[in-house]
């Protein structure tokens, strides 16, 4: 008789929450008949300032098979939460999940920008990506460096040495699922190595909360500015310095003017 699932849920609280969240989002997408264009990330939408799509695209799945594949892989990789004695654990998992979501999204858009601008491959201008695969491949890579003796189990049937899993899975998915995003998966692997080798590091509770706060601000600001959702309490208005965005909260007349570089434009990508 196998180990009760409840024990795994208790030992992998963050993984359990993310699997539940992605599943609920998938259910909502099916119920509302939402498609790729509404939640996906593409080069064109990024250039238009739809930065909120970096978050919605990561946690959205249109196909149930896509959801099951990603969540099964993520559940196996949730062993990171059980490796606190190796400097990993739940806090580490949460901190670097934020890093993987944001940095892999930025990197894949950067790759599209290079391929379109430098090599004139217009195909990548229209590619729309959705799914948690970037993060899955990132954790696969981190675990292969931090704990190379681990096994990567998929569906409880397929077991691969974790040290080879990132590139084996990259090739496997590209062959079996032609529409799979090779660059999206590759970006997750590259960010995963950057985290593993300490090129991206120093995350703690303070920086994680700060990063999460900026993600929320950019998400709401870009969602409002793109017109995808109308926040009735928030208006964007021009100010004396046209290079700086301004936010006005309706009802109290207060206006906040940012002191940073404007959020819109290709330069951010």
Buried (B, 14 or more C-beta within 10 A) or exposed (E): EEEEEEEBBEBBBBBBEBBEEBBEBBEEBEEEEBEBEBBBBBBBBBBBBBBBBBBBBBBBBBEEEBBBBBBBBBBBBBBBBBBEEEEBBBBBBBBBBBBBBBBBBBBBBBBBBEBBEEEEEEEBBEBBBBBBBBBBBBBBBBBBBBBEEBEBBBEEEEEBEBBEBBBBBBEBBBEEEEEBBEBBBBBBBBBBBBBBEEEBEEBEEEEBEEBEEEBEEBBBBBBBBBEBEEBEEBEEEEBEEEEBBBBBEEEEEEEEEBEEEEBBEEEBB
